[in-house]
Amino acid sequence: ADELATIRVEGGTSQVLAAVADRLAR
């Protein structure tokens, strides 16, 4: 949860979605 929160603050929602999509792809 902390990781996602940090990503949201730094890069915004699009960065979170990209990270989630990458995990699902793997």
C-alpha positions as a printed NumPy array, in Angstrom:
array([[  0.   ,   0.   ,   0.   ],
       [  2.825,   2.404,   0.845],
       [  4.458,   1.752,  -2.513],
       [  1.304,   2.613,  -4.431],
       [  0.784,   5.739,  -2.339],
       [  4.319,   6.894,  -3.098],
       [  3.891,   6.239,  -6.818],
       [  0.62 ,   8.175,  -6.81 ],
       [  2.284,  11.203,  -5.251],
       [  5.299,  11.098,  -7.552],
       [  3.863,  10.092, -10.911],
       [  0.098,  10.21 , -10.632],
       [ -2.592,   7.676, -11.382],
       [ -1.305,   6.816, -14.864],
       [  1.942,   5.565, -13.346],
       [  0.007,   3.346, -10.944],
       [ -2.069,   1.883, -13.756],
       [  1.097,   1.216, -15.752],
       [  2.653,  -0.592, -12.79 ],
       [ -0.476,  -2.685, -12.218],
       [ -0.714,  -3.535, -15.911],
       [  2.933,  -4.593, -15.889],
       [  2.335,  -6.907, -12.919],
       [ -0.733,  -8.434, -14.566],
       [  1.226,  -8.958, -17.781],
       [  3.769, -10.973, -15.82 ]])
